[in-house]
């Protein structure tokens, strides 16, 4: 536990006059009870009252000091999400699309690595970030659920993964204050790349190595070719895209993603291997965070509520003791 305002502890000097006031109050109480021939409070009452008063004041000072807890390790991860038309493939409208399944993986990873910072970049023909790197996981969940969908970009069929990865290397090079700690890109796609993707990505892979970026592909899709349903009035219907009298189908191309993983010193995972993916990221990416680093300052969790509970209990106990003393004094009288 650490404190955002440690100078607040100077307020603890108030305990000295407080103890003096309590001591004087005790003497005065004994004098009054003796004058009326009442039964004086026992020693436990005065000790308990003093301890509760000290707990109350100390807890209030602790709250003023703004205590917080801080995880000792962290990492930056960037989701790179394919939102091209192929990611709308599914067997029927009642089933989740490839993109919907990718969102489930993203939510699980964010939930299982609470100490990490995540950002999201989507791509089709172009690539652009829809969040910065952030520790606000509730915000990330909202963006994943409501901010990622098919059709964010005009041309949904010209998928350019190489350009998307190059965009990330460009950001790391030109925005070091935001991306200098980024080492892992979590790629979520079905792996459907056109043409000679190995040759087309040679320059990109070289840039990734230069900037120490590893790609961890997660294969989203079915091994058997899966069709893409069309939409009528904005709603999915069980009619499928046909081009030149041929049904368009999308298989999962895991061999493509395995090539990308091995070429960038990453590792490939299937969408059903989320636990293994999380273990891999935790084991390889999490690093020690220093208390004064910019990242750690945004990773703090306020724990003032603990001392609010303690102060409330101390106040209740203090009032309870006084009420009991009043009853005892009345009966004695």
PETA-V337548 format. One record per pair of residues at least 12 apart in sequence whose ideal C-beta (glycine too) atoms are under 7 Angstrom apart, sorted by the first residue. I is the first residue (numbers start at 1). J is the second residue. D is the distance in Angstrom with one decimal. If there is no record, write none. Layout:
I/J/D, I/J/D
//
This chain:
1/67/5.5, 1/69/5.9, 1/303/6.7, 2/68/6.1, 2/70/6.4, 2/291/6.6, 3/65/4.3, 3/66/6.1, 3/67/5.4, 4/66/3.7, 4/68/6.2, 5/64/6.6, 5/65/5.1, 5/66/4.9, 6/65/6.0, 8/61/6.0, 8/64/4.2, 8/65/4.0, 9/61/6.5, 9/65/6.1, 11/61/4.7, 11/64/6.6, 12/58/6.9, 12/61/5.6, 14/57/6.5, 15/54/6.4, 15/57/6.2, 18/53/6.4, 18/57/6.2, 22/50/5.4, 22/53/6.2, 26/46/5.3, 33/329/6.5, 36/333/6.0, 38/329/5.2, 38/332/3.9, 38/333/5.9, 39/328/6.3, 39/332/4.4, 41/325/5.6, 45/321/6.2, 45/325/6.6, 48/321/6.0, 49/318/6.5, 49/321/5.3, 52/314/4.7, 52/317/4.7, 52/318/4.5, 53/318/6.3, 55/310/6.3, 55/314/4.0, 56/311/5.3, 56/314/4.1, 56/315/5.6, 56/318/6.6, 59/307/4.3, 59/310/4.5, 59/311/3.6, 59/314/6.5, 60/311/5.7, 62/307/4.3, 63/304/4.9, 63/307/5.0, 63/308/6.3, 66/302/7.0, 66/304/6.6, 67/303/5.1, 67/304/6.0, 67/307/6.9, 68/300/4.1, 68/301/5.9, 68/302/5.3, 68/303/6.0, 69/301/5.0, 69/303/5.3, 70/296/5.9, 70/299/6.0, 70/300/5.4, 71/115/4.1, 71/299/6.2, 72/288/6.4, 72/289/6.3, 73/115/5.9, 73/286/4.2, 73/287/6.2, 73/288/6.0, 73/289/6.2, 74/115/5.1, 74/116/6.0, 74/117/6.5, 74/286/6.7, 74/289/4.8, 74/295/5.9, 74/299/6.1, 75/116/4.9, 75/285/4.0, 75/286/5.0, 75/287/6.2, 76/117/5.0, 76/133/5.4, 76/181/4.5, 76/182/4.5, 77/116/5.8, 77/118/5.2, 77/184/5.3, 77/186/5.8, 77/281/6.8, 77/285/7.0, 78/119/4.8, 78/121/6.1, 78/168/6.4, 78/182/5.8, 78/185/5.1, 78/186/7.0, 79/106/5.7, 79/118/6.5, 79/120/4.7, 79/121/6.9, 79/186/5.1, 79/188/6.6, 80/121/5.1, 80/123/6.5, 80/164/6.1, 80/168/7.0, 80/185/5.3, 80/186/6.9, 80/187/4.8, 81/102/6.1, 81/120/6.6, 81/122/4.9, 81/148/6.1, 81/188/5.0, 82/123/6.5, 82/159/6.7, 82/188/6.4, 82/189/3.6, 82/190/6.8, 83/99/6.4, 83/122/4.8, 83/124/5.8, 83/148/6.5, 83/150/5.9, 83/152/5.7, 84/124/4.6, 84/156/5.4, 84/157/6.7, 84/159/4.4, 85/150/6.6, 85/156/4.3, 85/157/5.5, 85/228/6.3, 86/190/5.6, 86/192/5.0, 86/228/7.0, 86/250/4.5, 87/99/4.1, 87/102/7.0, 87/150/6.6, 87/190/6.4, 88/150/5.1, 88/228/5.2, 89/221/6.7, 89/226/4.3, 89/227/6.6, 89/228/5.0, 89/250/4.1, 90/226/6.5, 90/229/6.5, 91/226/6.0, 92/238/5.6, 93/229/5.6, 93/236/4.0, 93/237/6.5, 93/238/5.5, 98/190/5.5, 98/220/4.9, 98/221/5.1, 99/150/6.3, 101/220/5.5, 101/271/5.9, 102/188/4.1, 102/220/4.7, 103/144/5.2, 103/145/6.9, 103/148/6.5, 105/188/6.3, 105/218/5.7, 105/271/5.5, 105/274/5.8, 106/144/5.2, 106/188/6.8, 107/141/6.1, 107/144/5.8, 108/274/4.7, 109/186/6.9, 109/274/6.8, 109/277/6.6, 109/278/6.1, 110/137/5.3, 110/140/5.4, 110/141/6.8, 112/278/4.4, 113/278/6.2, 113/281/6.2, 113/282/6.3, 114/137/6.8, 117/133/4.8, 117/134/6.2, 117/135/5.2, 117/295/6.9, 118/133/6.7, 118/134/6.8, 118/140/5.6, 119/131/5.4, 119/132/5.7, 119/133/4.1, 119/134/6.9, 120/143/6.3, 121/164/7.0, 121/168/6.5, 122/148/6.2, 122/152/6.0, 123/161/7.0, 123/164/3.6, 124/153/4.5, 124/155/6.6, 124/156/5.4, 124/158/6.9, 124/159/5.8, 125/153/6.1, 125/155/4.5, 125/158/4.1, 125/159/7.0, 125/160/5.5, 126/153/5.5, 127/163/6.4, 127/164/3.7, 127/167/4.5, 130/143/6.3, 130/147/5.6, 131/143/5.5, 132/178/6.6, 133/178/6.3, 135/298/5.6, 135/299/5.5, 159/193/6.8, 161/193/5.9, 162/200/5.5, 162/201/4.7, 162/204/4.4, 165/204/4.9, 165/208/6.3, 166/204/5.2, 166/207/6.2, 168/185/6.2, 168/213/6.9, 169/207/4.4, 169/208/6.1, 169/211/5.0, 169/213/6.4, 172/211/5.1, 172/213/6.9, 173/211/6.5, 181/295/6.7, 182/213/6.9, 183/212/6.0, 183/213/6.4, 183/214/6.2, 183/285/6.3, 184/214/5.4, 184/216/5.8, 184/281/6.6, 184/285/5.3, 185/213/6.0, 185/215/4.9, 185/216/6.8, 186/216/5.2, 186/218/6.5, 187/215/5.5, 187/216/6.8, 187/217/4.4, 187/218/6.7, 188/218/5.0, 188/220/5.6, 189/217/7.0, 189/220/6.4, 190/220/5.6, 190/221/4.0, 190/250/5.8, 190/252/5.5, 190/253/6.8, 191/219/6.1, 191/252/6.3, 191/253/3.6, 191/254/6.5, 191/256/4.0, 191/257/4.6, 192/250/6.0, 192/253/5.8, 193/256/5.8, 197/256/6.3, 198/259/6.5, 205/263/4.9, 205/264/6.1, 208/264/5.1, 214/264/5.3, 214/265/5.2, 214/266/4.2, 215/260/5.4, 215/261/6.3, 215/264/4.3, 215/266/4.6, 216/261/6.8, 216/266/4.5, 216/267/5.9, 216/269/7.0, 217/257/3.8, 217/260/5.4, 217/261/5.3, 217/266/7.0, 217/268/5.2, 218/269/5.2, 218/271/5.9, 218/277/6.6, 219/252/5.3, 219/254/4.8, 219/257/5.2, 219/268/6.9, 219/270/5.2, 219/271/6.3, 220/271/5.2, 221/250/6.5, 221/251/6.8, 221/252/3.4, 222/251/7.0, 222/252/6.0, 223/251/6.5, 223/252/5.7, 224/251/6.7, 225/249/3.3, 225/250/6.6, 225/251/4.6, 226/249/6.0, 226/250/5.5, 227/240/3.9, 227/241/7.0, 227/247/5.7, 227/248/6.6, 227/249/5.3, 228/240/6.2, 228/241/4.6, 228/248/5.8, 228/250/6.6, 254/268/6.9, 267/280/5.8
//
